[in-house]
Amino acid sequence: MNDTKKPSPLGRDSGLSPQSSVLTTPDGRPYHDQPQWRNDFPIDWPQDELVARRDFTKFLVLTSLAFVVGQAWIFVENVRRKRRAVPPVRKIARLADVPVGAAVTFAYPEPHDDCLLVRIAEDRFVAYGQKCTHLSCAVTPRLAENCLFCPCHHGVFDLATGVPTAGPPRRPLPRVVLEIRDGTIYAKGVEVRT
Amino acid sequence: MMRTFSRQQKMTIVYGILCIVLVIVVLQLWLITATMNAFLGDQESVILPAAIASTVCFLMNAGLLRYVYLMERR
């Protein structure tokens, strides 16, 4: 807005052309209606607004760069994961040690990868990674309800398939591939699913 | 050669560029969310294309920001 009665010093001294030296105030009132301090310390509000938007754009571009860094990290982690050795075959328990309806915890393939083996029928075993796919809390078996339950946010997974059926988890639990040989249960791989 | 704009025109251009950059950043946010989900689910086919697409988005954003700075110098 032009202030014809009392032009701001900025209008005269800023070196801008008449078309571009449009000075406005935040509340839109002319300069002679503004408090004295605003006349004493005039601010080129359009320029200030332009700089603010430009800086916000710069911030967004930095955010964009951060996303690219995140994508690169995922790519590198994926390459590292592919280069890892094939998981070893490891003994979990003897058949006689796991009665029907019982659960056994074990670590596979790394010592910090907790897993859960459940015998859901005489001839049927299932094993899953114990970390909830929501926020990595440990899931616990609820055999009476035929599910695995995450106590942190009440996530529920189907016991037979490991697929989430309630709560915040969206991905199934990683399934541990089992092999039963000579009365012993072995883990021989992990199948991560979406 | 870049033409000279009035302040009002510059402001309009910056607002337009800001909107475009904002849309691209939201697209990148969606992209990284989907890629992370695929990575955690052991689906690696989308990881490289998503990384390339995100880089292209960033280059577009950087180009638009550069245009803003070049415009202001005139």
Interface residues (C-beta under 8 A of the other chain):
Chain A: L16 Q19 S20 V22 P46 Q47 E49 L50 R53 R54 F56 T57 K58 L60 V61 T63 S64 L65 F67 V68 G70 Q71 A72 I74 F75 E77 N78 K82 T133 R170 R171 E191 V192 R193 T194
Chain B: S6 R7 Q8 K10 M11 V14 Y15 I17 L18 V21 L22 I24 V25 Q28 L29 L31 I32 T35 M36 N37 A38 F39 L40 G41 D42 Q43 E44 I47 L48 A50 A51 S54 T55 C57 F58 N61 A62 L64 L65 V68 Y69 E72
